[in-house]
Amino acid sequence: MDIKTLFYVCCLIYTSGCVTSAELQSSWSGLKETRRIRCRPWPKLESTLETRHLRFLAGPKSSYVLSEGRSRDLQKAVHIAIGNPFKVTEGSLTQLPWGNEDHFVGELVHEAALLILVQSWVDGVANLELRDSDNAVRLRSAPLSKTFKDSRLVATQGGHWLVYKNQAGDVSLEDEPEQAARLLLGPNKQITLGVPITSASDADAFISSSTDTSPIVVGLAKKSEENPFGTFRIANTREGTAAPLETRFILAPKKAVESWTATMREGVLHLAYVEGSSLLGTAELKLALISITPPGKLLSQTSSTLGHTHSGQLAWLSDATRLYLVVPRWLDQESTLAVYNTDQNGLTALGNWGVFEEGTKFQSFFVDPQGGSKGVITEPRSKLARNPNLCQLTAL
């Protein structure tokens, strides 16, 4: 390798946090082959000191990427880019009016337009604001009796629900249970929140449902004498009740669960989890397909050995025809993304995508509905000024 090529490769690794060149080989003996992944740093304006978070937003006609960071005078700097997320340049970025105490809550499509929800403070009072996604102009505002933490929106057959946590006293936010309240938009986009439903424990999560008018609750219950590794519980909810209703289904893992994730697809709950220890090489990736029609039924369960590699938090990638499961895997100083196709036949390994440098964090995964491209937002290991990368998983 000549000096010029070596210099190019070093710059590529430093700026993107992942290796994309076909000529470079992983030193991980268990990683025989990887698919290409194209990474590029998020463009940064001269006035921007750092970018901390990127969020992909899918609109009805266009795709958006919302960036949050700090300007050089240490004020919150929020920009939006419209169009192909993998072709964003500095000229594509539009700065949005955004206060230092404004917090992004979620996005939704209403009347063929993409709108964003923001928690803001006006004269010391917390407000929930509905804003235009193109320019962040406030369309409607409603006062809040409490502030939200870790908020997001989930979609159901009956509309959108706001899922959030409230931090009370000395209890850490992680130990607080989730709450969900139906978000109602009136004829003129007036904002109303329904009666909140509180999950049974901090291990429960509200997920979207296309067949129910309210979200489904999935959680890993605490260990017991009867079930030493806990139990997965599935319960339905009903608007106007203070807590989830009766449990629909229980699944008991045979070993300790390292991580898990769940999603609904065509009326079937897909529950994926890592059972066993990836540190000791005894872990298995398991997929359970569950009918949530009361009282619930296990339709199928399949597994795949993960081998002697560590695994990270599981994630889903969903397009119009397929549902993919992404498993971050790492060994020593490298990591990669293992991708599986999931269907009624179970798990099908499709291969590994990319080789990432040590310490890379995966912020989120997304599918661009406008072009069908799959992407991942990564954060390279800590530097003085943070700046995420936007990566495209090719040939997927």
C-alpha positions as CSV (number, residue, x, y, z in Angstrom):
1,M,0.0,0.0,0.0
2,D,1.6,3.3,-1.0
3,I,1.7,6.4,1.2
4,K,-1.2,8.2,-0.6
5,T,-3.5,5.2,-0.2
6,L,-2.5,4.8,3.5
7,F,-3.3,8.5,4.1
8,Y,-6.7,8.2,2.5
9,V,-7.6,5.1,4.6
10,C,-6.5,6.7,7.8
11,C,-8.6,9.8,7.1
12,L,-11.6,7.6,6.3
13,I,-11.4,5.7,9.5
14,Y,-10.9,8.8,11.6
15,T,-13.8,10.7,10.1
16,S,-16.4,8.0,9.6
17,G,-15.7,5.5,12.4
18,C,-16.2,2.6,10.0
19,V,-14.3,0.8,7.3
20,T,-15.9,0.7,3.9
21,S,-13.0,0.0,1.6
22,A,-13.2,-3.6,0.1
23,E,-9.4,-4.0,0.3
24,L,-9.3,-3.6,4.1
25,Q,-9.6,-6.8,6.1
26,S,-10.9,-7.3,9.6
27,S,-8.4,-8.7,12.2
28,W,-11.4,-10.5,13.7
29,S,-10.9,-14.2,12.7
30,G,-14.5,-15.0,13.2
31,L,-15.6,-12.2,10.8
32,K,-15.0,-13.9,7.4
33,E,-16.9,-11.5,5.2
34,T,-18.8,-8.2,5.6
35,R,-21.1,-6.3,3.3
36,R,-20.3,-2.7,2.3
37,I,-21.6,0.2,4.3
38,R,-21.1,3.8,3.3
39,C,-20.5,6.2,6.2
40,R,-20.0,9.9,6.1
41,P,-19.8,12.5,8.9
42,W,-22.9,14.8,9.3
43,P,-22.1,18.1,7.6
44,K,-21.4,20.9,10.0
45,L,-21.9,24.6,9.6
46,E,-19.2,27.0,10.6
47,S,-21.4,28.3,13.4
48,T,-21.9,24.8,14.8
49,L,-19.6,23.5,17.6
50,E,-21.0,20.0,17.7
51,T,-23.9,17.8,16.7
52,R,-25.2,15.5,19.4
53,H,-28.2,13.8,17.9
54,L,-29.6,13.0,14.5
55,R,-33.2,11.9,14.0
56,F,-34.6,10.5,10.8
57,L,-38.2,11.6,10.1
58,A,-40.4,10.0,7.5
59,G,-42.9,12.4,5.9
60,P,-45.7,11.6,3.5
61,K,-43.9,13.1,0.5
62,S,-40.3,13.7,1.6
63,S,-37.7,12.5,4.1
64,Y,-36.2,14.7,6.8
65,V,-33.2,14.6,9.2
66,L,-33.3,16.7,12.3
67,S,-30.0,17.5,14.0
68,E,-29.5,18.8,17.5
69,G,-26.3,20.3,18.8
70,R,-24.6,23.4,20.1
71,S,-23.5,26.5,18.4
72,R,-20.1,28.1,19.1
73,D,-21.7,30.5,21.6
74,L,-23.0,27.4,23.4
75,Q,-26.7,27.9,22.5
76,K,-28.8,24.9,21.3
77,A,-28.6,24.6,17.5
78,V,-31.2,22.7,15.6
79,H,-31.2,22.2,11.9
80,I,-33.3,20.2,9.4
81,A,-32.5,18.7,6.0
82,I,-35.2,17.7,3.5
83,G,-34.7,15.0,0.9
84,N,-32.3,12.1,0.5
85,P,-30.7,11.6,3.9
86,F,-27.5,10.2,2.3
87,K,-26.9,13.3,0.1
88,V,-27.2,16.0,2.7
89,T,-24.6,18.9,2.4
90,E,-24.0,22.0,4.3
91,G,-26.2,23.9,1.8
92,S,-29.1,21.5,2.6
93,L,-29.3,22.5,6.3
94,T,-31.9,25.0,7.5
95,Q,-31.6,26.3,11.0
96,L,-34.8,26.2,13.0
97,P,-35.9,28.6,15.7
98,W,-35.3,26.6,18.9
99,G,-35.0,27.6,22.5
100,N,-32.4,26.2,24.9
101,E,-35.2,24.6,26.9
102,D,-37.1,23.2,23.9
103,H,-37.1,19.4,23.7
104,F,-38.1,17.2,20.7
105,V,-40.9,14.8,21.7
106,G,-41.8,13.1,18.4
107,E,-43.3,13.4,14.9
108,L,-46.6,12.4,13.3
109,V,-48.3,12.7,10.0
110,H,-51.5,14.7,10.1
111,E,-53.6,15.8,7.1
112,A,-50.8,14.8,4.7
113,A,-48.2,16.9,6.5
114,L,-45.4,16.0,8.8
115,L,-45.6,17.7,12.1
116,I,-43.3,17.7,15.1
117,L,-44.1,17.8,18.8
118,V,-41.9,19.9,21.1
119,Q,-41.9,20.4,24.8
120,S,-41.1,24.0,25.5
121,W,-41.1,26.6,28.4
122,V,-42.9,29.9,28.1
123,D,-42.8,32.3,31.0
124,G,-41.8,29.4,33.3
125,V,-44.7,27.2,32.2
126,A,-44.2,23.9,30.3
127,N,-46.1,23.6,27.0
128,L,-46.6,21.0,24.4
129,E,-46.3,22.6,21.0
130,L,-47.2,21.3,17.5
131,R,-44.8,22.8,14.9
132,D,-44.4,22.7,11.2
133,S,-41.6,20.4,10.2
134,D,-40.2,22.6,7.4
135,N,-39.6,25.7,9.5
136,A,-40.6,24.9,13.1
137,V,-43.4,27.5,13.1
138,R,-45.7,26.9,16.1
139,L,-49.1,25.8,15.0
140,R,-50.7,25.1,18.3
141,S,-49.7,25.0,22.0
142,A,-51.2,23.5,25.1
143,P,-50.0,23.9,28.7
144,L,-48.7,20.9,30.6
145,S,-49.3,20.0,34.2
146,K,-46.0,18.0,34.2
147,T,-42.9,17.7,32.1
148,F,-41.8,14.6,30.1
149,K,-38.6,12.6,30.0
150,D,-37.6,10.0,27.5
151,S,-40.7,10.8,25.4
152,R,-41.7,9.3,22.1
153,L,-44.9,8.7,20.0
154,V,-46.3,5.3,19.1
155,A,-49.0,4.8,16.5
156,T,-52.1,2.6,16.9
157,Q,-55.3,1.9,14.9
158,G,-56.9,4.6,17.1
159,G,-54.3,7.3,16.5
160,H,-51.0,8.4,18.2
161,W,-50.1,7.9,21.9
162,L,-47.5,9.9,23.8
163,V,-45.2,7.6,25.8
164,Y,-43.0,9.2,28.5
165,K,-41.5,8.9,31.9
166,N,-41.8,11.2,34.9
167,Q,-38.9,11.5,37.4
168,A,-40.1,11.7,41.0
169,G,-38.0,12.4,44.0
170,D,-34.7,10.5,44.3
171,V,-35.8,7.6,42.0
172,S,-33.6,7.4,38.9
173,L,-35.3,7.8,35.5
174,E,-34.4,4.3,34.4
175,D,-36.3,2.9,37.4
176,E,-39.5,4.8,36.6
177,P,-42.3,3.0,34.7
178,E,-43.5,4.3,31.4
179,Q,-46.8,6.2,31.0
180,A,-48.9,6.5,27.8
181,A,-51.5,9.1,27.0
182,R,-53.6,9.4,23.8
183,L,-52.7,12.4,21.8
184,L,-55.8,14.0,20.3
185,L,-55.8,16.7,17.6
186,G,-58.9,18.7,17.1
187,P,-60.2,20.2,13.8
188,N,-57.9,23.2,14.1
189,K,-55.0,21.1,15.5
190,Q,-55.9,21.8,19.1
191,I,-53.8,19.5,21.4
192,T,-55.4,17.3,24.1
193,L,-53.9,14.5,26.1
194,G,-56.0,11.7,27.4
195,V,-55.8,10.0,30.8
196,P,-52.4,8.4,31.2
197,I,-51.9,4.7,31.6
198,T,-49.0,3.6,33.8
199,S,-47.1,0.4,33.0
200,A,-46.6,-2.1,35.8
201,S,-42.8,-1.8,36.1
202,D,-39.7,-0.1,34.6
203,A,-39.2,-3.3,32.6
204,D,-42.4,-2.8,30.6
205,A,-42.5,-0.9,27.3
206,F,-45.5,0.4,25.2
207,I,-45.3,-0.6,21.5
208,S,-47.3,0.3,18.5
209,S,-50.3,-1.7,17.3
210,S,-52.0,-1.6,13.9
211,T,-54.8,-3.8,15.1
212,D,-55.7,-2.2,18.5
213,T,-56.9,1.3,19.3
214,S,-54.3,1.5,22.2
215,P,-50.7,0.4,22.6
216,I,-49.6,-3.1,23.6
217,V,-47.4,-3.5,26.7
218,V,-44.5,-6.0,26.6
219,G,-42.2,-6.5,29.5
220,L,-39.7,-8.8,31.1
221,A,-41.0,-9.5,34.6
222,K,-38.7,-9.9,37.5
223,K,-37.2,-13.2,38.5
224,S,-39.2,-15.5,40.8
225,E,-38.7,-18.9,42.4
226,E,-40.9,-20.5,39.7
227,N,-39.2,-18.6,36.9
228,P,-35.5,-17.9,37.9
229,F,-34.9,-15.9,34.6
230,G,-38.0,-13.9,34.7
231,T,-41.0,-14.0,32.3
232,F,-42.0,-12.1,29.2
233,R,-45.5,-10.7,29.7
234,I,-47.8,-9.2,27.1
235,A,-50.9,-7.1,28.1
236,N,-53.3,-4.9,26.3
237,T,-54.4,-1.5,27.4
238,R,-57.6,0.5,27.2
239,E,-58.1,4.3,27.1
240,G,-59.5,5.6,30.3
241,T,-57.9,2.9,32.5
242,A,-55.0,3.8,34.8
243,A,-53.0,0.5,34.3
244,P,-52.7,-2.2,31.7
245,L,-55.4,-4.9,31.6
246,E,-55.0,-8.6,32.1
247,T,-51.9,-10.3,30.8
248,R,-52.5,-12.0,27.5
249,F,-49.5,-14.2,27.2
250,I,-46.4,-15.3,29.3
251,L,-43.2,-16.8,27.9
252,A,-40.5,-18.0,30.3
253,P,-36.9,-17.9,29.0
254,K,-34.6,-20.8,29.9
255,K,-31.5,-18.7,30.6
256,A,-30.8,-15.1,31.6
257,V,-31.8,-12.5,29.0
258,E,-29.1,-10.0,27.9
259,S,-31.3,-7.8,25.7
260,W,-34.7,-7.9,24.0
261,T,-36.9,-5.9,21.6
262,A,-40.5,-6.3,20.3
263,T,-42.5,-5.0,17.5
264,M,-45.9,-5.6,15.8
265,R,-46.0,-6.8,12.1
266,E,-49.3,-7.6,10.4
267,G,-51.1,-8.3,13.6
268,V,-48.4,-10.6,15.0
269,L,-46.0,-9.7,17.9
270,H,-42.4,-10.3,17.0
271,L,-40.3,-10.8,20.2
272,A,-36.5,-11.1,19.8
273,Y,-34.1,-11.6,22.6
274,V,-30.6,-12.8,23.4
275,E,-30.7,-15.7,25.9
276,G,-27.5,-16.8,27.7
277,S,-24.2,-15.1,28.0
278,S,-22.5,-13.6,24.9
279,L,-19.4,-13.0,27.1
280,L,-19.1,-16.8,27.7
281,G,-20.1,-17.8,24.2
282,T,-23.3,-19.5,25.3
283,A,-25.8,-17.0,23.9
284,E,-28.6,-17.7,21.5
285,L,-30.6,-15.3,19.5
286,K,-34.3,-16.2,19.7
287,L,-37.4,-15.1,17.9
288,A,-40.9,-15.7,19.1
289,L,-44.0,-15.0,17.0
290,I,-47.0,-14.5,19.2
291,S,-50.7,-13.9,18.4
292,I,-52.0,-11.2,20.7
293,T,-55.6,-12.2,20.2
294,P,-56.8,-13.1,23.8
295,P,-55.6,-15.1,25.5
296,G,-52.5,-15.1,23.3
297,K,-50.7,-18.0,21.5
298,L,-47.1,-18.8,20.6
299,L,-47.2,-19.3,16.9
300,S,-43.5,-20.2,16.4
301,Q,-40.1,-19.9,18.1
302,T,-36.7,-20.2,16.4
303,S,-33.1,-19.6,17.5
304,S,-29.7,-19.0,16.1
305,T,-26.3,-19.4,17.9
306,L,-24.3,-16.2,18.2
307,G,-20.9,-17.8,18.9
308,H,-18.0,-16.2,20.8
309,T,-18.9,-12.6,20.2
310,H,-20.5,-10.0,22.4
311,S,-23.9,-8.6,21.4
312,G,-25.5,-5.2,21.8
313,Q,-29.0,-3.8,21.9
314,L,-31.2,-5.4,19.3
315,A,-33.0,-3.2,16.7
316,W,-35.6,-3.6,14.0
317,L,-35.6,-2.4,10.3
318,S,-38.9,-2.6,8.6
319,D,-39.9,-1.8,5.0
320,A,-43.0,-2.5,3.0
321,T,-42.2,-6.2,2.4
322,R,-39.7,-7.3,5.1
323,L,-38.9,-7.1,8.7
324,Y,-35.2,-7.2,9.6
325,L,-33.5,-7.8,13.0
326,V,-30.2,-6.1,13.5
327,V,-27.7,-7.4,16.1
328,P,-24.7,-5.3,16.9
329,R,-21.7,-7.6,17.6
330,W,-18.2,-6.8,18.8
331,L,-15.0,-8.6,19.7
332,D,-11.8,-6.9,20.9
333,Q,-11.6,-3.6,19.1
334,E,-14.0,-4.1,16.3
335,S,-17.8,-4.3,15.9
336,T,-20.2,-5.1,13.0
337,L,-23.9,-5.3,12.4
338,A,-25.4,-8.8,11.9
339,V,-28.7,-8.7,10.0
340,Y,-31.4,-11.3,10.0
341,N,-34.6,-11.6,7.9
342,T,-37.6,-12.5,10.1
343,D,-40.8,-14.2,8.8
344,Q,-43.1,-17.1,9.7
345,N,-40.2,-19.4,9.0
346,G,-38.1,-17.8,11.7
347,L,-34.6,-16.2,11.5
348,T,-32.5,-16.2,8.3
349,A,-28.9,-14.8,8.6
350,L,-28.2,-12.4,5.8
351,G,-24.6,-11.5,6.8
352,N,-22.6,-8.8,8.5
353,W,-22.5,-5.2,7.5
354,G,-19.5,-2.9,8.1
355,V,-16.5,-3.0,10.4
356,F,-16.7,-0.2,13.0
357,E,-13.9,1.1,15.2
358,E,-13.8,0.5,18.9
359,G,-16.3,2.5,21.0
360,T,-18.8,3.3,18.1
361,K,-22.3,3.8,19.4
362,F,-25.4,3.1,17.3
363,Q,-28.0,5.9,17.9
364,S,-30.8,4.5,15.7
365,F,-31.7,2.6,12.6
366,F,-34.1,3.7,9.9
367,V,-35.6,2.9,6.4
368,D,-36.1,5.8,4.0
369,P,-39.6,5.1,2.5
370,Q,-38.9,7.4,-0.4
371,G,-36.1,5.3,-1.8
372,G,-36.1,2.2,0.3
373,S,-32.6,2.6,1.5
374,K,-31.6,1.3,5.0
375,G,-29.5,3.4,7.3
376,V,-27.9,3.7,10.7
377,I,-26.9,6.8,12.7
378,T,-23.6,6.1,14.5
379,E,-21.6,8.1,17.0
380,P,-17.8,7.5,16.9
381,R,-15.9,7.1,20.1
382,S,-15.9,10.3,22.2
383,K,-13.9,13.3,20.9
384,L,-13.8,16.9,22.1
385,A,-16.6,17.8,19.7
386,R,-19.2,15.2,18.9
387,N,-20.5,14.7,15.4
388,P,-22.6,11.6,14.3
389,N,-22.2,9.7,11.1
390,L,-25.0,8.7,8.7
391,C,-24.3,5.3,7.2
392,Q,-26.1,3.4,4.4
393,L,-26.4,-0.4,4.5
394,T,-25.9,-1.3,0.8
395,A,-27.5,-4.3,-0.9
396,L,-30.1,-4.8,1.7
